Amino acid sequence: MDIIRRIQDYRVQEEELKWEGTFRDYLDLLKEKPYLAQSAHSRVYNMITEAGVKEGSHHKKYSFFDEDIYGLDEAMERLVEEYFHPAARRLDVRKRILLLMGPVSGGKSTLVNLLKRGLEKYSLTDKGAVFAIKGCPMHEDPLHMIPHHLRDEFQEEYGIRIEGSLSPLNTMRLEQDYGGRIEDVLVERVFFSEDKRTGIGTFSPSDPKSQDIADLTGSIDFSTIAQFGSESDPRAYRFDGELNKANRGIMEFQEILKCDEKFLWHLLSLTQEGNFKAGRFALISADELIIAHTNEAEYRSFIANKKNEALHSRMIVMPIPYNLKVTEEEKIYEKMIRESDIRDVHIAPHTLRVAAMFTILTRLKESKKASIDILKKMYLYDGQEVEGFSDVDVEELRKEFSDEGMSGIDPRYVINRISSTIIKKEMSSINALDVLRSLKDGLDSHASISKEDKERYLEFISVARKQYDDLAKKEVQKAFVYSYEESARTLMDNYLDNVEAYCNKTKLRDPLTGEEMNPDERLMRSIEEQIGVSENAKKAFREEILIRISAYARKGKKFDYQSHERLREAIQKKLFADLKDIVKITTSTKTPDEQQLKKINEVVATLVDEHGYNSTSANELLKYVGSLLNR
């Protein structure tokens, strides 16, 4: 990569995108591309939807959030459909502050940053282009110059609705610099940038005693009073507050409920009327999406105060819970590790998954249904099949608790514990046991965990450990099977032949002697019992397999080892059961003979080549599984 050349190319691209012309030229552009005059809310909504929308089984999935937000499809759909979409259509919801409320490290800041970075890129595209009065510190919409009495006619001709009035500064410039000739006012294309304070503003509360409202609305430039003669002259005012600079884009309020009351009340006029008061001027119009975030404790305290009722009614509160899917939680850890200095450390397979299991368990609530425990619930939420439960059951479980996912262990805690383990022990390779041990040790120093929660969390560490034990045994046993896929297919074909004969009430023919035989009931039951198919349920299970084979045949597909999840699991368990004694002896022998040593080396090579281990983690896994099988 030639970084200098890439920077030069980007600079050339930006130069090519620049546009400058008169207001008359801008109107010609609008006739051709009326979407250029969209509102801030509309621009954000279009940015999200143009990235792609996929129809899922339960929720819409917005591709815009894919790379940074994990496991929150439902929350993102609610955010887009209940806020951004109606706000883009100029419904009353756009006159509300969007308040993201959720637990620490739940993705609120990530979401806001994603929207801000997205807008910066979107303003470089044709659909997201933004045009403003040249030289305006607030990048004001040029259409504000059109007199109010002509706006209805303008809307009829252009199909564009104009909202807002020309700012005091541009009103003066129009008269003094252009002699009132609107058609000659220069217009330029602007590009959103948080760093350059163009279209994106961020306000963070500090000490109320030192915080100045000028941070939001700008301030008087006292050095120019003598020159312009009055504090009410707009040229003597710095329009450099966050509300000024965020005009046409996004204004982020960090920890909004920690702000002093005078800052919050300043937002009432802006949200409801689209303008705010600054200095000794008339109300200043601003078109910006105000997005804020806070945690649940502060929000509850805020709404409990009767003085805040007016502001509360101007807010749309959007809960952003923790992710509740193990697979998605793994992706969060992988992303955090990629962005850290521990990315070069070897992390053994299943390590992050087991950590994710523990974390998700801490966030789930025990169902009131006696038939489902919290472990089954975890698997169901992750999209895995659990016998006796359907998608309808999953939806009912989600509706059982409205605040599920608003508490529990946060992702940063897990990454901190992984980092601590690596740094303290100077390890180049870690496995699931190292991480579980570190998670357990860290609970004592976790300030916000109560004694009751700690006891629950220790229990969840034990549950996660048991899940890892099963995963570890399967991994080693699978590696021990020579030509595993071939062995599995052979057993599967044998089972299917017997099932077909059983269901059709026919006989099998011995491949060697040619004599007819009854279906092998012992073989079929030895496989079916591996996944808990009872004697009474065996007929229905076999018929369901046969129906599945017929359905595949009708579609021209071949039914194979991967076609039926439960049958595949049964075949695996049957093979593993047959191999258990061999695995046990080989892994637990302290002084293996030549043949056993050869087998161990083969297994280590398989774990390294096919399962993602390195030699250290593979040998550790073998020792651990050997100890498990000897218990």
C-alpha positions as CSV (number, residue, x, y, z in Angstrom):
1,M,0.0,0.0,0.0
2,D,1.4,3.4,-1.1
3,I,-0.1,5.5,1.7
4,I,1.0,8.8,0.2
5,R,-0.5,8.0,-3.2
6,R,-3.8,7.0,-1.5
7,I,-3.9,10.2,0.4
8,Q,-3.3,12.2,-2.8
9,D,-6.1,10.2,-4.6
10,Y,-8.5,11.0,-1.8
11,R,-7.6,14.7,-2.0
12,V,-8.2,14.7,-5.7
13,Q,-11.5,12.9,-5.2
14,E,-12.6,15.6,-2.7
15,E,-11.6,18.3,-5.1
16,E,-13.7,16.7,-7.8
17,L,-16.7,16.6,-5.6
18,K,-16.6,20.3,-4.7
19,W,-19.3,22.5,-6.2
20,E,-19.9,26.2,-6.1
21,G,-22.4,28.3,-7.9
22,T,-25.1,30.9,-7.4
23,F,-28.5,30.3,-5.8
24,R,-29.9,30.3,-9.4
25,D,-27.5,27.5,-10.3
26,Y,-28.6,25.6,-7.1
27,L,-32.2,25.8,-8.1
28,D,-31.4,24.3,-11.5
29,L,-29.7,21.4,-9.5
30,L,-32.8,21.0,-7.4
31,K,-35.1,20.6,-10.5
32,E,-32.9,17.8,-11.6
33,K,-32.3,16.3,-8.1
34,P,-35.0,17.4,-5.6
35,Y,-33.7,14.9,-3.0
36,L,-30.7,17.3,-2.4
37,A,-33.0,19.4,-0.2
38,Q,-33.8,16.6,2.2
39,S,-34.0,17.2,6.0
40,A,-31.4,15.9,8.5
41,H,-33.7,13.1,9.6
42,S,-34.5,12.1,6.1
43,R,-30.8,12.1,5.2
44,V,-30.0,9.7,8.1
45,Y,-32.9,7.4,7.2
46,N,-31.9,7.2,3.6
47,M,-28.3,6.6,4.6
48,I,-29.4,3.5,6.6
49,T,-31.8,2.0,4.1
50,E,-29.6,2.5,1.1
51,A,-26.9,0.3,2.7
52,G,-29.4,-2.6,2.4
53,V,-32.3,-4.1,4.2
54,K,-32.8,-7.9,4.5
55,E,-36.0,-9.5,5.6
56,G,-35.3,-11.9,8.4
57,S,-37.5,-14.6,9.8
58,H,-38.5,-12.3,12.7
59,H,-37.0,-8.9,12.1
60,K,-35.7,-6.7,9.4
61,K,-31.9,-6.6,9.3
62,Y,-30.3,-3.3,8.3
63,S,-26.9,-3.9,6.7
64,F,-25.7,-0.4,7.8
65,F,-25.2,-1.7,11.4
66,D,-23.7,-5.1,10.4
67,E,-20.0,-4.4,11.0
68,D,-20.3,-2.7,14.4
69,I,-23.6,-3.7,16.1
70,Y,-24.1,-7.4,17.0
71,G,-27.2,-9.2,18.1
72,L,-29.4,-6.1,18.3
73,D,-31.5,-6.6,15.1
74,E,-34.7,-6.1,17.0
75,A,-33.5,-2.9,18.7
76,M,-32.2,-1.6,15.4
77,E,-35.4,-2.3,13.6
78,R,-37.4,-0.5,16.3
79,L,-35.0,2.4,16.1
80,V,-35.4,2.8,12.3
81,E,-39.1,2.0,12.0
82,E,-40.3,3.9,15.1
83,Y,-38.0,6.9,14.9
84,F,-35.9,7.5,11.8
85,H,-38.6,6.5,9.3
86,P,-41.5,8.6,10.7
87,A,-39.1,11.4,11.3
88,A,-37.9,11.3,7.7
89,R,-41.6,11.6,6.7
90,R,-41.8,14.8,8.8
91,L,-44.1,13.2,11.3
92,D,-44.2,14.6,14.8
93,V,-41.6,12.2,16.1
94,R,-38.9,14.3,14.5
95,K,-39.6,17.0,17.1
96,R,-38.3,14.7,19.8
97,I,-34.8,14.1,21.2
98,L,-33.7,10.5,20.5
99,L,-32.6,9.1,23.9
100,L,-30.7,5.8,23.8
101,M,-31.0,4.2,27.2
102,G,-29.2,1.0,28.1
103,P,-26.5,-0.6,30.3
104,V,-22.8,0.3,30.2
105,S,-20.8,-1.0,27.2
106,G,-24.1,-2.0,25.6
107,G,-23.3,-0.3,22.2
108,K,-24.9,3.1,22.6
109,S,-21.8,5.1,21.9
110,T,-20.8,2.7,19.1
111,L,-24.2,3.3,17.5
112,V,-23.9,7.1,17.7
113,N,-20.3,6.9,16.3
114,L,-21.6,4.7,13.5
115,L,-24.2,7.2,12.5
116,K,-21.7,10.1,12.6
117,R,-19.1,8.2,10.6
118,G,-21.8,7.1,8.2
119,L,-23.0,10.6,7.7
120,E,-19.4,11.8,6.9
121,K,-19.2,9.2,4.2
122,Y,-22.7,9.7,3.0
123,S,-22.2,13.4,2.4
124,L,-19.5,12.4,-0.1
125,T,-22.1,10.6,-2.2
126,D,-24.6,12.0,-4.7
127,K,-27.7,11.0,-2.7
128,G,-26.2,12.4,0.5
129,A,-24.8,15.7,-0.9
130,V,-25.4,18.8,1.2
131,F,-25.4,22.4,-0.1
132,A,-25.1,25.5,2.0
133,I,-24.8,29.3,1.8
134,K,-21.1,29.9,1.2
135,G,-19.2,31.2,4.2
136,C,-22.0,30.5,6.6
137,P,-20.6,29.2,9.9
138,M,-23.9,27.2,10.3
139,H,-23.8,25.8,6.7
140,E,-27.4,27.1,6.4
141,D,-29.9,25.7,3.9
142,P,-30.0,28.1,0.9
143,L,-33.7,27.7,0.6
144,H,-34.2,29.7,3.8
145,M,-33.6,32.7,1.5
146,I,-36.9,32.2,-0.3
147,P,-39.5,34.6,1.2
148,H,-42.3,33.0,3.2
149,H,-45.0,34.3,0.9
150,L,-43.5,32.4,-2.0
151,R,-42.9,29.1,-0.4
152,D,-46.3,27.5,-1.2
153,E,-45.8,28.2,-4.9
154,F,-42.2,26.9,-4.7
155,Q,-43.5,23.7,-3.1
156,E,-46.0,23.2,-5.9
157,E,-43.4,23.6,-8.6
158,Y,-40.4,21.8,-7.0
159,G,-42.2,19.4,-4.6
160,I,-39.9,20.7,-1.8
161,R,-41.2,21.9,1.5
162,I,-39.2,24.7,3.1
163,E,-39.0,25.0,6.9
164,G,-37.0,27.6,8.9
165,S,-36.1,31.2,8.6
166,L,-32.9,32.9,7.4
167,S,-30.4,33.4,10.2
168,P,-29.5,36.9,11.4
169,L,-26.0,36.7,10.0
170,N,-27.1,35.6,6.5
171,T,-30.0,38.2,6.5
172,M,-27.4,40.9,7.0
173,R,-25.0,39.4,4.4
174,L,-27.9,39.1,1.9
175,E,-28.5,42.9,2.2
176,Q,-25.0,44.2,2.5
177,D,-23.0,41.8,0.3
178,Y,-25.6,41.0,-2.4
179,G,-27.9,44.0,-2.3
180,G,-30.9,41.7,-1.6
181,R,-30.3,39.8,-4.8
182,I,-31.0,36.2,-3.7
183,E,-30.3,34.8,-7.1
184,D,-26.6,35.9,-6.8
185,V,-25.9,34.5,-3.4
186,L,-23.1,32.0,-3.6
187,V,-23.9,28.4,-2.6
188,E,-21.3,25.6,-2.1
189,R,-21.3,21.9,-1.4
190,V,-20.2,21.0,2.1
191,F,-18.9,17.7,3.5
192,F,-19.8,16.6,7.0
193,S,-16.9,16.2,9.4
194,E,-16.8,15.9,13.1
195,D,-13.2,16.9,13.2
196,K,-13.9,20.1,11.2
197,R,-17.1,20.7,13.1
198,T,-19.2,20.6,9.9
199,G,-22.7,19.1,10.3
200,I,-21.7,17.0,13.3
201,G,-21.6,18.3,16.9
202,T,-20.8,16.6,20.2
203,F,-21.6,18.0,23.6
204,S,-20.3,16.4,26.8
205,P,-21.3,17.6,30.3
206,S,-18.6,18.9,32.6
207,D,-18.6,20.8,35.9
208,P,-21.9,22.7,36.1
209,K,-20.1,25.7,37.7
210,S,-17.7,26.1,34.7
211,Q,-20.0,24.9,31.9
212,D,-21.1,27.8,29.7
213,I,-24.2,27.9,27.6
214,A,-22.0,29.4,24.9
215,D,-20.7,25.9,24.3
216,L,-24.0,25.2,22.8
217,T,-25.2,28.4,21.2
218,G,-22.0,30.4,20.4
219,S,-20.9,33.6,22.1
220,I,-20.2,37.3,21.6
221,D,-16.8,38.2,20.1
222,F,-16.0,41.2,22.4
223,S,-12.9,42.1,20.3
224,T,-15.3,43.2,17.5
225,I,-17.7,45.3,19.6
226,A,-15.8,48.5,18.9
227,Q,-15.7,47.7,15.2
228,F,-19.4,46.9,14.8
229,G,-20.7,49.0,17.6
230,S,-23.3,46.6,19.1
231,E,-23.6,43.2,20.7
232,S,-26.8,42.7,18.6
233,D,-24.8,43.0,15.4
234,P,-24.5,39.3,14.1
235,R,-21.0,40.0,12.8
236,A,-20.0,40.5,16.5
237,Y,-21.2,37.0,17.4
238,R,-19.3,33.7,17.1
239,F,-21.8,31.1,15.7
240,D,-19.5,28.4,16.9
241,G,-21.6,26.5,19.5
242,E,-22.3,22.8,19.1
243,L,-25.9,23.5,18.0
244,N,-24.6,25.9,15.4
245,K,-22.1,23.6,14.0
246,A,-24.3,20.5,14.0
247,N,-26.9,22.2,11.8
248,R,-28.0,20.0,8.8
249,G,-26.6,16.9,10.5
250,I,-26.3,15.2,13.9
251,M,-25.9,16.7,17.4
252,E,-24.8,14.2,20.0
253,F,-25.4,14.8,23.7
254,Q,-23.2,12.5,25.8
255,E,-24.7,11.5,29.2
256,I,-27.5,14.1,28.6
257,L,-29.1,13.6,32.0
258,K,-25.9,14.7,33.7
259,C,-26.3,18.1,32.1
260,D,-27.3,21.2,34.0
261,E,-31.0,22.0,33.7
262,K,-30.4,25.2,31.7
263,F,-28.8,23.2,28.9
264,L,-31.7,20.7,28.8
265,W,-34.3,23.4,28.7
266,H,-32.5,25.0,25.8
267,L,-33.4,22.0,23.7
268,L,-37.2,22.4,24.1
269,S,-37.5,25.1,21.5
270,L,-35.0,23.4,19.2
271,T,-36.9,20.0,19.3
272,Q,-40.4,21.4,19.1
273,E,-40.0,24.5,16.8
274,G,-36.7,23.8,15.0
275,N,-35.0,26.9,16.4
276,F,-33.0,28.1,19.4
277,K,-32.2,31.4,21.1
278,A,-28.7,32.8,20.9
279,G,-27.4,36.2,22.1
280,R,-29.6,39.3,21.3
281,F,-31.0,37.8,18.1
282,A,-34.3,36.5,16.9
283,L,-34.7,32.7,17.1
284,I,-32.2,30.9,14.9
285,S,-33.5,28.0,12.8
286,A,-31.6,24.7,12.9
287,D,-32.3,21.4,11.2
288,E,-30.5,18.7,13.2
289,L,-31.1,15.2,14.6
290,I,-30.5,15.4,18.4
291,I,-29.3,12.0,19.7
292,A,-28.4,11.4,23.4
293,H,-27.6,8.5,25.6
294,T,-27.8,7.6,29.2
295,N,-28.0,4.6,31.5
296,E,-31.1,3.2,33.1
297,A,-30.4,4.3,36.7
298,E,-30.0,8.0,35.6
299,Y,-33.1,7.7,33.4
300,R,-35.2,6.4,36.2
301,S,-34.0,9.2,38.5
302,F,-34.7,11.8,35.7
303,I,-38.3,10.7,35.1
304,A,-39.0,10.5,38.9
305,N,-38.4,14.3,39.1
306,K,-41.7,16.1,38.3
307,K,-39.8,19.2,37.1
308,N,-38.6,17.2,34.1
309,E,-42.0,16.2,32.7
310,A,-41.9,18.8,29.9
311,L,-38.5,17.7,28.7
312,H,-39.4,14.0,29.1
313,S,-42.4,14.5,26.8
314,R,-40.0,15.8,24.1
315,M,-38.0,12.6,24.2
316,I,-38.3,9.3,22.3
317,V,-36.6,6.7,24.6
318,M,-35.1,3.8,22.7
319,P,-33.9,0.9,24.9
320,I,-30.5,-0.5,23.7
321,P,-30.1,-3.7,25.7
322,Y,-27.1,-6.1,25.8
323,N,-26.9,-8.7,23.0
324,L,-28.5,-12.0,24.0
325,K,-27.0,-14.3,21.3
326,V,-23.9,-16.3,22.1
327,T,-22.8,-16.3,18.4
328,E,-23.1,-12.5,18.2
329,E,-21.3,-12.0,21.5
330,E,-18.4,-14.0,20.2
331,K,-18.2,-11.5,17.3
332,I,-18.1,-8.6,19.7
333,Y,-15.0,-10.2,21.5
334,E,-13.4,-11.0,18.2
335,K,-13.8,-7.4,17.1
336,M,-12.4,-6.0,20.4
337,I,-9.4,-8.3,20.2
338,R,-8.7,-7.3,16.6
339,E,-8.6,-3.7,17.7
340,S,-6.3,-4.4,20.7
341,D,-2.6,-5.3,21.2
342,I,-3.5,-8.9,22.2
343,R,-4.6,-9.9,18.6
344,D,-1.3,-11.8,18.1
345,V,-2.0,-14.2,21.1
346,H,-3.3,-17.6,20.0
347,I,-6.8,-18.0,21.4
348,A,-7.8,-21.7,21.3
349,P,-11.1,-22.6,19.6
350,H,-14.2,-22.4,21.8
351,T,-12.5,-20.0,24.2
352,L,-14.5,-17.0,23.2
353,R,-17.7,-19.0,22.8
354,V,-17.5,-20.4,26.3
355,A,-16.8,-16.8,27.7
356,A,-19.8,-15.6,25.6
357,M,-22.0,-18.4,27.1
358,F,-21.2,-17.2,30.6
359,T,-21.8,-13.6,29.7
360,I,-25.2,-14.3,28.0
361,L,-26.3,-16.4,31.0
362,T,-25.8,-13.4,33.3
363,R,-28.1,-11.3,31.1
364,L,-30.9,-13.7,30.8
365,K,-33.9,-14.0,33.2
366,E,-35.3,-17.3,34.3
367,S,-38.5,-18.1,32.5
368,K,-41.6,-18.7,34.5
369,K,-42.3,-21.7,32.3
370,A,-41.2,-24.9,34.1
371,S,-40.4,-26.7,30.9
372,I,-37.5,-24.4,30.0
373,D,-34.3,-23.8,32.0
374,I,-31.9,-20.9,31.4
375,L,-29.5,-23.0,29.3
376,K,-32.2,-24.1,26.9
377,K,-33.2,-20.4,26.7
378,M,-29.7,-19.4,25.8
379,Y,-29.5,-22.0,23.0
380,L,-33.0,-21.0,21.7
381,Y,-32.0,-17.3,21.6
382,D,-28.9,-18.2,19.6
383,G,-31.1,-19.8,16.9
384,Q,-30.2,-23.4,17.8
385,E,-32.8,-26.2,17.7
386,V,-34.0,-27.4,21.1
387,E,-36.3,-30.5,21.1
388,G,-39.8,-29.6,21.9
389,F,-39.6,-25.9,21.2
390,S,-40.4,-23.8,18.1
391,D,-40.0,-20.3,16.8
392,V,-43.3,-19.4,18.4
393,D,-41.9,-20.4,21.8
394,V,-38.9,-18.2,21.3
395,E,-41.1,-15.2,20.5
396,E,-43.1,-15.8,23.6
397,L,-39.9,-16.0,25.7
398,R,-38.8,-12.6,24.3
399,K,-42.1,-11.0,25.3
400,E,-42.0,-12.5,28.8
401,F,-39.6,-9.8,30.2
402,S,-39.5,-6.3,28.6
403,D,-36.3,-5.4,30.4
404,E,-34.3,-8.6,29.6
405,G,-30.8,-7.7,28.6
406,M,-30.6,-4.5,30.5
407,S,-28.3,-6.0,33.2
408,G,-25.5,-8.5,33.4
409,I,-21.9,-8.7,32.6
410,D,-20.6,-6.3,29.9
411,P,-18.2,-7.2,27.1
412,R,-15.5,-4.9,28.4
413,Y,-15.2,-7.0,31.6
414,V,-14.6,-10.1,29.6
415,I,-11.9,-8.5,27.4
416,N,-10.3,-6.9,30.5
417,R,-10.1,-10.4,32.1
418,I,-8.6,-12.0,29.0
419,S,-6.1,-9.2,28.7
420,S,-5.2,-9.5,32.4
421,T,-4.6,-13.3,32.0
422,I,-2.3,-12.8,29.1
423,I,-0.3,-9.9,30.6
424,K,0.1,-11.4,34.1
425,K,1.2,-14.8,32.9
426,E,2.9,-13.6,29.7
427,M,1.0,-16.3,27.8
428,S,1.3,-16.7,24.1
429,S,-1.7,-19.1,24.0
430,I,-4.9,-19.2,26.1
431,N,-7.8,-21.6,26.3
432,A,-11.3,-21.6,27.7
433,L,-10.2,-22.7,31.1
434,D,-7.8,-19.8,31.4
435,V,-10.5,-17.4,30.6
436,L,-13.2,-19.0,32.9
437,R,-10.6,-18.9,35.7
438,S,-9.9,-15.3,35.1
439,L,-13.6,-14.4,34.9
440,K,-14.1,-16.1,38.3
441,D,-11.2,-14.3,39.9
442,G,-12.3,-10.9,38.6
443,L,-15.7,-11.1,40.3
444,D,-14.3,-10.2,43.7
445,S,-13.0,-6.9,42.4
446,H,-16.0,-6.0,40.3
447,A,-17.5,-3.1,42.2
448,S,-21.0,-3.2,40.9
449,I,-21.7,-6.9,41.5
450,S,-23.8,-7.7,44.6
451,K,-23.3,-10.8,46.8
452,E,-26.4,-12.4,45.3
453,D,-25.3,-11.7,41.8
454,K,-21.8,-13.0,42.5
455,E,-23.3,-16.4,43.7
456,R,-25.4,-16.6,40.5
457,Y,-22.4,-15.7,38.3
458,L,-20.2,-18.4,39.9
459,E,-23.0,-20.9,39.1
460,F,-23.0,-19.7,35.5
461,I,-19.2,-20.2,35.3
462,S,-19.8,-23.8,36.3
463,V,-22.5,-24.2,33.7
464,A,-20.2,-22.7,31.0
465,R,-17.4,-25.0,32.2
466,K,-19.7,-28.1,31.7
467,Q,-20.6,-26.9,28.2
468,Y,-16.9,-26.6,27.5
469,D,-16.2,-30.1,28.8
470,D,-18.7,-31.4,26.2
471,L,-17.2,-29.3,23.4
472,A,-13.7,-30.4,24.3
473,K,-14.6,-34.1,24.4
474,K,-16.3,-33.9,21.0
475,E,-13.4,-32.1,19.5
476,V,-10.9,-34.7,20.6
477,Q,-13.1,-37.6,19.8
478,K,-13.8,-36.3,16.4
479,A,-10.0,-35.8,15.8
480,F,-9.5,-39.5,16.9
481,V,-11.8,-40.8,14.2
482,Y,-9.8,-41.9,11.2
483,S,-11.6,-40.7,8.0
484,Y,-14.3,-39.3,10.3
485,E,-16.6,-38.0,7.5
486,E,-16.3,-41.3,5.6
487,S,-17.1,-43.3,8.8
488,A,-20.1,-41.1,9.6
489,R,-21.5,-41.4,6.0
490,T,-21.1,-45.2,6.1
491,L,-23.0,-45.4,9.4
492,M,-25.6,-42.9,8.2
493,D,-26.2,-44.9,4.9
494,N,-26.5,-48.1,6.9
495,Y,-29.0,-46.5,9.3
496,L,-31.1,-45.0,6.4
497,D,-31.3,-48.4,4.6
498,N,-32.7,-49.9,7.8
499,V,-35.1,-47.0,8.4
500,E,-36.4,-47.3,4.9
501,A,-37.0,-51.1,5.2
502,Y,-38.7,-50.5,8.6
503,C,-41.1,-47.8,7.4
504,N,-41.9,-49.7,4.2
505,K,-42.2,-53.0,6.0
506,T,-39.7,-54.6,3.6
507,K,-36.5,-56.7,4.2
508,L,-32.9,-55.9,3.5
509,R,-30.5,-58.1,1.5
510,D,-27.2,-59.1,2.9
511,P,-24.5,-57.7,0.5
512,L,-22.3,-60.8,0.9
513,T,-24.7,-63.8,1.1
514,G,-27.6,-62.2,-0.7
515,E,-30.1,-63.6,1.9
516,E,-33.0,-61.4,3.2
517,M,-32.8,-59.9,6.6
518,N,-35.1,-58.0,8.9
519,P,-34.2,-54.3,9.7
520,D,-31.5,-54.1,12.4
521,E,-33.5,-52.7,15.3
522,R,-30.5,-52.8,17.6
523,L,-28.4,-50.6,15.3
524,M,-31.3,-48.1,14.8
525,R,-32.0,-47.8,18.5
526,S,-28.2,-47.5,19.4
527,I,-28.2,-44.4,17.2
528,E,-31.6,-42.9,18.2
529,E,-30.9,-43.3,21.9
530,Q,-27.9,-41.0,21.5
531,I,-30.3,-38.0,21.1
532,G,-33.0,-39.2,23.5
533,V,-35.5,-40.6,21.0
534,S,-37.7,-42.9,23.2
535,E,-39.1,-46.3,22.2
536,N,-42.6,-44.7,21.7
537,A,-41.2,-41.9,19.6
538,K,-39.0,-44.0,17.3
539,K,-41.6,-44.7,14.6
540,A,-42.5,-40.9,14.3
541,F,-38.8,-40.1,14.1
542,R,-38.0,-42.6,11.4
543,E,-41.0,-41.5,9.4
544,E,-39.9,-37.9,9.7
545,I,-36.5,-38.9,8.3
546,L,-38.1,-40.7,5.4
547,I,-40.3,-37.6,4.6
548,R,-37.3,-35.4,4.6
549,I,-35.5,-37.8,2.2
550,S,-38.5,-37.6,-0.2
551,A,-38.7,-33.8,0.0
552,Y,-35.0,-33.6,-1.0
553,A,-35.5,-36.1,-3.8
554,R,-38.4,-34.0,-5.2
555,K,-36.2,-30.9,-5.3
556,G,-33.4,-32.8,-7.0
557,K,-31.2,-32.7,-3.9
558,K,-29.2,-35.5,-2.3
559,F,-30.0,-36.2,1.4
560,D,-26.6,-36.5,3.0
561,Y,-24.8,-36.5,6.4
562,Q,-25.3,-32.7,6.8
563,S,-29.0,-32.7,5.8
564,H,-30.6,-33.4,9.3
565,E,-29.1,-31.7,12.3
566,R,-30.4,-34.1,14.9
567,L,-29.6,-37.2,13.0
568,R,-26.1,-35.9,12.4
569,E,-25.7,-35.4,16.1
570,A,-26.9,-38.9,16.8
571,I,-24.4,-40.4,14.3
572,Q,-21.5,-38.3,15.9
573,K,-22.4,-39.5,19.4
574,K,-22.7,-43.1,18.3
575,L,-19.2,-42.9,16.7
576,F,-17.8,-41.2,19.8
577,A,-19.3,-43.7,22.1
578,D,-17.7,-46.5,20.2
579,L,-14.3,-44.7,20.3
580,K,-14.5,-43.6,23.9
581,D,-12.3,-46.3,25.4
582,I,-9.6,-45.8,22.7
583,V,-9.5,-42.0,23.4
584,K,-9.4,-42.5,27.2
585,I,-6.5,-44.9,27.1
586,T,-4.4,-42.9,24.6
587,T,-4.9,-39.5,26.2
588,S,-4.4,-40.5,29.8
589,T,-1.3,-42.8,29.5
590,K,1.7,-41.1,31.1
591,T,4.2,-43.2,29.2
592,P,2.6,-43.9,25.9
593,D,4.0,-46.7,23.7
594,E,5.1,-46.1,20.1
595,Q,1.7,-46.7,18.6
596,Q,-0.1,-44.5,21.2
597,L,2.5,-41.7,20.7
598,K,1.9,-41.9,16.9
599,K,-1.8,-41.7,17.5
600,I,-1.4,-38.7,19.8
601,N,0.8,-36.9,17.2
602,E,-1.8,-37.6,14.5
603,V,-4.6,-36.2,16.7
604,V,-2.5,-33.1,17.5
605,A,-1.8,-32.6,13.8
606,T,-5.6,-33.0,13.0
607,L,-6.5,-30.4,15.7
608,V,-3.9,-28.0,14.4
609,D,-4.6,-28.5,10.7
610,E,-8.4,-28.8,10.7
611,H,-9.7,-27.3,14.0
612,G,-7.6,-24.1,14.5
613,Y,-5.4,-25.1,17.5
614,N,-1.7,-24.6,17.8
615,S,0.5,-27.3,19.2
616,T,0.4,-25.9,22.7
617,S,-3.4,-25.6,22.9
618,A,-3.9,-29.0,21.2
619,N,-1.7,-30.8,23.7
620,E,-3.4,-28.9,26.6
621,L,-6.8,-30.0,25.2
622,L,-5.7,-33.7,25.0
623,K,-4.5,-33.7,28.6
624,Y,-7.7,-32.0,29.8
625,V,-10.0,-34.5,27.9
626,G,-7.9,-37.4,29.2
627,S,-8.5,-36.2,32.8
628,L,-12.3,-35.8,32.1
629,L,-12.6,-39.3,30.7
630,N,-10.8,-40.8,33.7
631,R,-13.2,-39.2,36.3
